[in-house]
Amino acid sequence: MQIKDLIPWGRDKNDPQSSGDTGDNPVMTLQRDMNRVFDDFLHGFERPFGSTSLFGGSSPSTDVVDHGDSVEVTVELPGLDEADIDVSLSGDMLTVRGEKKTERATAEKGYYLSERSYGSFQRTIPLPAGIDGDSADASFDRGVLKITLPKTEEAQAAAKRIEVKGN
């Protein structure tokens, strides 16, 4: 076997092994089996009527920044309102949930169009120890959720800076 046999665009179209029949070629058999494993695995995440996720099957963009005295979490949620968002803190886990419901109906001469779309998400973010949940603050402006989680005095005092030395 030559390396060009492994590259799809380097195969000879008249060669039976290039046409998808792997025959006794162990590398091609392994590739086919691995493709099938990944296809079967990812197939389990599909939804029966297409993606109903608000963000196309993925979580919203999230940034977590440790400022030393607080942790700031920023989540991009375009198209949502404050009433569509639920934020909860349980121990050292922050959970942000949201749901968007959109309905549109158009009645014109000769036709009636009705569309509904629903999407939801849930994102759980692990936090460092020592978060003061009672002083947490959340604000929502122009599709961006900003959550500020102050650290306790003990957590701030426990942080140590370690000096890095060169050789």
N, C-alpha and C positions, 0 to 999 in steps of 0.2 A: 504494500500500500504506500502511496506517496501522499505528501502533505496536501497536494491539490485535490485529492479525493475527499478531504474533510471540509473543504470550502465549497459551498453550494454553487457559486458562480464559476468554479474552476473544474467542474465535472464535465465529462464528455456526455453529450445528450444521447448518444447511441449505445453507451455502456449500460448494461442492465443494472449494475449496482448503483449507478448515478440516478436512476429513475425512481428511487424510493424503495426499491427492493434491497434490504440490507443483507440478505443471504446469510453467509457465515461470517460477515465482517463484525467482530466484537465491538469495535468502537462505535460503529453506526447503530448497532443494537442497543448499546448503553445509552447513546444519545436519544434514541427513540423512547426508551424506557424512562429516562429522566424527564423528557418532555411530557410524557403521559402522567408521571407523578405530579409535576407542577400544575399541569392542566386540571387534574382531578382535585388537587388541593385548593386551587384558586376558584374552581367551580362551586365549591361549598359556600363561598362568600357572595355569590350572585343573588340578587333578589328576584322573585318570580316575575314581576312586571317591570323590570328595569330598575335602575338605581333610584331609590326614593330618598337617598341621603341628601341633605341640604347642601353638602359640599362635594358632590360627585363621588361619593364612596370613601372619602377620606375625612380626617379631622380638620377643623379650622386651624389656620396658622396661629401658633402660640409662641410667645417669648417669655422666658423666666429669667429674671435678673436679680442677683443677690447684691444689695447695696451695703451690706455690713450690718446696718441697724434695722433693715427691713428687706423683704422679698417682694418684688413687683412682678405680677403676671399680667401680660397683655394678650388678649385674644381678639382676632379679627372676625367680626360677625356681620358682614354686610347684609342689609335687607331685613334685619331683625329690629324689634323694638324692645325696650326694657321689660315689658310684660312677657315677652317670649323667652326670657333668660332666667335660669335658676342657678344660683351659686351656693354651694354648701361646703363646709369644712368639717371633717371628721378625723380627729387625731392629727396625723401628719399627711393627710390626703385632701387635696382640694378638688372638688368636682364641679364642672361647668356643664350645664345641660341647656339645650335650646330646641325650639321647634318653630317652624315657619309654616303657616297655612295661607295659601293664596287661592282665591277664587275669582274668576272673571267670566262674565256673561255678556255676549253681544247679540243683539237682535237687529238684523238688517232686513231689507226687503228680500224675501225669498230664502233666508236661512237663519238659523239660530245656533250660536256657538257658545258652549259652556266648557270652561277648563278649570280644573282643580289640581293643585300640586301641594304636596306635603313633604316636609323634610325635617329630620331631627338629627341631633348629634349628642354625644356625651363624651367628655374628655376628663380623665382623672389624672391629676398631676401630683407626684410625690413631693413633699416639702421637707426641708431640713428640720431637725428637732428644735424646739424652743420658739415656736411661733405663738404670738399672743392673739388668739382667735377672737377675743372680746374686742380688740381694737382694730380689727380688720375693716377695710373700707373698699367699696366697689363703686365705680362710676362708669357710665356708658355714654359715649358721644360719637356721633357720625359713624356708627358701625364698629367702633372699637371699645371693647370692655377692658377696663384697667382695674386690677385688684391689687391693693397695697396691704401687705401682711407684716406688721411690725414684729420684731423679735423681742423676746423678754430680755431683761437686764442680765439675767444669768447666762443666756445664750450669747449675748454680745461680749460678756466678760470672759467666757470660756474660749473664745476664738483667739488663736495664737498665730502670730506671723513667724514664719521660719525663714531665716536668712539663707540665701543660696550663695555658695562660695565657688569660685572657679578653681581650677587645678593650679 
